[in-house]
Amino acid sequence: MSASSTNIHEIARGIYRINTPVDIAGGFSFNQYLILDDAPLLFHTGPRKLFPLVSEALARVMPLQRLRYIAFSHFEADECGALNDWLARAPESVPVCSGIAAMVSVNDVADRPAHAMADGEILELGSHSMKWLDAPHLPHGWENGFMTDTRTSTLMCGDLFTQPGHGAAPVTTDDILAPSEAFRHALDYISHSTNTLQLIEKLARENPSTLACMHGSAWQGDGAALLRSLGESLVH
């Protein structure tokens, strides 16, 4: 373990959370998720300035150059700020994002063209099968989408269930809805779109048993029920 507090833990079969606690907003964290497989995928790059810490943590599990896919929900610094750093260290890798993200941002900014995912499209990694789910404006970003691993029922849920604090527990079964909603009410980063409940239901129908949150602990349990509870909270 290096002097850095960045840490990496397996939170589902072959899926690793890379967590960096930071002292902002009273304590916060940034997570990336490595799906270790024949064609490994990293979901979220982390901010550019965290690349040395995040890449060091990932290298404890596998060589960086093995990465084949670098995916993210939407175009924002903590989602894809280090994209070109990862592309440079993993020369056979490509960005993975929604068609809208590729069109409006990624194919201009990234050093290699993106693999643009259509809604419902499957990306086979080997023993993991990643399904792209378009979710514009949930919680923000026209180009936003999520990925779910259909083999382990793990939903890469991005900024949904953003929790304050350092996310010390790699995975939890405790309530994450109440703290994430308290944090959301303080910052109001939701887009308040008209089809929120329909999009939440779309995610719930995937029946995830693990929610891979970008900020805070990952969560295990009845993901469909928790997503529907979030949907009700978002519209009231």
C-alpha positions in Angstrom: 0.0 0.0 0.0 1.4 3.4 -0.9 1.2 6.5 1.1 -1.9 7.5 -0.8 -5.3 6.8 0.7 -6.6 5.6 -2.7 -7.8 2.0 -2.2 -9.2 -0.8 -4.4 -11.5 -3.6 -3.3 -13.6 -6.2 -5.1 -17.3 -5.4 -4.6 -18.8 -8.1 -6.9 -17.4 -11.0 -8.8 -14.5 -9.5 -10.9 -15.6 -5.9 -10.3 -13.3 -3.6 -8.2 -14.1 -0.2 -6.7 -11.2 2.2 -6.8 -11.9 4.8 -4.1 -10.2 8.1 -3.4 -11.3 10.1 -0.4 -10.9 13.9 -0.6 -11.4 16.7 1.9 -14.0 18.8 0.0 -17.6 19.5 0.9 -17.0 18.3 4.4 -15.6 15.0 3.1 -16.2 13.3 -0.2 -15.0 10.5 -2.5 -14.5 9.6 -6.1 -14.9 6.1 -7.3 -14.0 4.2 -10.5 -14.9 0.6 -11.2 -12.7 -1.9 -13.0 -14.4 -4.9 -14.6 -11.6 -7.4 -14.8 -12.1 -9.8 -17.7 -10.6 -10.9 -21.0 -11.3 -7.3 -22.3 -11.1 -5.2 -19.1 -13.3 -2.1 -18.8 -12.9 0.9 -16.5 -16.1 2.8 -15.7 -15.3 6.5 -14.8 -11.8 7.8 -15.3 -11.6 10.0 -12.3 -10.5 13.7 -12.5 -7.3 14.3 -14.4 -5.4 15.4 -11.3 -6.2 12.1 -9.6 -4.8 10.0 -12.4 -1.5 9.1 -10.7 -3.3 7.8 -7.6 -6.1 6.0 -9.5 -3.7 4.4 -12.0 -1.4 3.3 -9.2 -4.3 1.6 -7.4 -5.5 -0.2 -10.6 -2.0 -1.4 -11.3 -2.2 -3.5 -8.1 -4.8 -5.7 -9.8 -3.6 -5.7 -13.4 -1.2 -3.9 -15.8 -2.7 -0.7 -17.1 -1.9 -1.6 -20.7 -4.5 -4.4 -20.6 -7.4 -2.0 -20.5 -9.6 -2.2 -23.6 -12.6 0.0 -22.7 -12.8 3.3 -20.8 -16.5 4.0 -20.2 -18.4 6.8 -18.4 -21.9 8.1 -17.9 -21.6 11.7 -19.2 -19.1 14.4 -20.0 -17.8 15.8 -16.8 -14.3 16.1 -15.2 -14.8 13.3 -12.6 -16.4 11.1 -15.2 -13.8 11.5 -18.0 -11.2 14.1 -17.0 -8.4 11.6 -17.2 -9.6 9.9 -20.4 -6.6 10.8 -22.5 -4.2 9.8 -19.7 -5.8 6.3 -19.7 -5.8 6.1 -23.5 -2.0 6.9 -23.5 -1.2 4.2 -20.9 -3.5 1.6 -22.5 -2.8 1.8 -26.2 -5.4 -0.7 -27.3 -8.2 0.9 -25.3 -11.1 3.0 -26.7 -13.6 5.4 -25.0 -17.1 4.0 -24.5 -20.1 6.4 -24.1 -23.5 7.2 -25.5 -24.0 8.2 -29.1 -24.9 11.8 -28.0 -21.7 12.1 -25.9 -19.6 10.8 -28.8 -21.2 13.3 -31.2 -21.1 16.4 -29.1 -17.9 16.1 -27.0 -15.9 12.9 -26.9 -14.9 12.5 -30.5 -13.5 16.0 -30.4 -11.7 15.8 -27.0 -10.5 12.2 -26.9 -7.3 11.1 -28.6 -9.1 8.1 -30.1 -12.6 7.8 -31.5 -15.3 6.6 -29.1 -17.2 3.3 -29.3 -20.7 4.9 -29.2 -23.3 2.7 -27.5 -26.9 2.5 -28.5 -29.6 2.1 -25.9 -29.8 -1.5 -25.0 -26.6 -2.5 -26.8 -24.4 -5.2 -25.2 -20.6 -5.1 -24.9 -19.1 -8.5 -24.2 -16.0 -8.5 -22.1 -15.7 -12.3 -21.6 -17.4 -13.5 -18.5 -19.1 -10.1 -18.0 -21.7 -8.7 -20.4 -22.2 -4.9 -20.2 -25.5 -3.4 -21.3 -25.8 0.3 -22.1 -28.9 2.2 -20.9 -29.6 5.7 -22.2 -30.8 8.0 -19.4 -30.8 11.6 -20.6 -30.9 14.2 -17.8 -30.9 11.5 -15.0 -29.6 13.0 -12.9 -28.0 15.5 -15.3 -26.5 15.6 -18.8 -28.3 15.3 -22.1 -25.8 12.5 -23.1 -26.1 10.6 -19.8 -26.4 6.8 -19.6 -25.5 3.9 -17.4 -24.0 0.4 -17.8 -25.2 -2.8 -16.1 -23.4 -6.1 -15.9 -26.1 -8.6 -16.8 -24.0 -11.5 -15.4 -23.5 -10.1 -11.9 -26.5 -7.8 -11.8 -24.3 -4.8 -11.0 -25.5 -1.4 -12.1 -22.9 1.3 -12.7 -25.3 4.0 -11.4 -23.0 7.0 -11.7 -24.2 10.1 -9.8 -27.4 8.4 -8.5 -27.1 7.8 -4.7 -24.3 10.3 -4.3 -23.2 10.0 -0.7 -21.2 12.5 1.4 -18.2 11.3 3.3 -15.2 9.2 2.3 -17.0 6.0 1.4 -14.8 4.0 3.8 -16.9 0.8 3.4 -16.3 -0.6 -0.1 -19.8 -2.1 -0.1 -22.6 -1.7 2.3 -26.2 -2.9 3.0 -27.0 0.1 5.1 -29.4 2.8 3.9 -27.8 5.0 1.3 -31.0 6.8 0.1 -31.4 9.1 3.1 -27.8 10.4 3.1 -27.8 10.7 -0.7 -31.0 12.6 -0.7 -29.9 15.0 2.0 -26.8 15.7 0.0 -28.8 16.2 -3.2 -31.2 18.7 -1.5 -28.2 20.7 -0.3 -26.7 21.0 -3.8 -29.7 20.3 -6.1 -27.7 18.7 -9.0 -30.8 16.9 -10.4 -32.2 18.1 -13.7 -35.8 17.8 -12.7 -36.8 16.3 -16.1 -40.3 15.3 -16.9 -39.6 11.6 -17.5 -37.6 10.9 -14.3 -40.0 8.1 -13.1 -39.9 6.4 -16.5 -36.1 6.4 -16.6 -35.9 5.1 -13.0 -38.3 2.3 -13.9 -36.2 1.4 -16.9 -33.2 1.0 -14.6 -35.2 -0.9 -12.0 -36.4 -3.5 -14.5 -32.7 -4.6 -14.8 -33.1 -5.9 -11.2 -29.7 -5.0 -9.9 -28.4 -6.5 -6.7 -25.3 -4.3 -6.5 -25.3 -0.5 -7.1 -21.8 0.7 -8.0 -22.1 4.4 -6.9 -19.6 7.0 -8.1 -19.5 8.8 -4.8 -19.6 6.8 -1.5 -20.0 3.1 -0.8 -21.3 0.6 -3.3 -24.5 -1.0 -2.1 -26.0 -4.5 -2.2 -29.6 -5.5 -1.8 -32.9 -5.1 -3.7 -31.7 -2.5 -6.2 -35.0 -2.3 -8.0 -36.8 -1.4 -4.8 -34.2 1.2 -3.9 -34.3 2.8 -7.3 -38.1 3.1 -7.2 -37.8 4.7 -3.7 -35.3 7.2 -5.2 -37.7 7.9 -8.0 -40.6 8.7 -5.6 -38.3 11.0 -3.7 -37.1 12.8 -6.8 -40.6 13.7 -7.9 -41.9 14.8 -4.5 
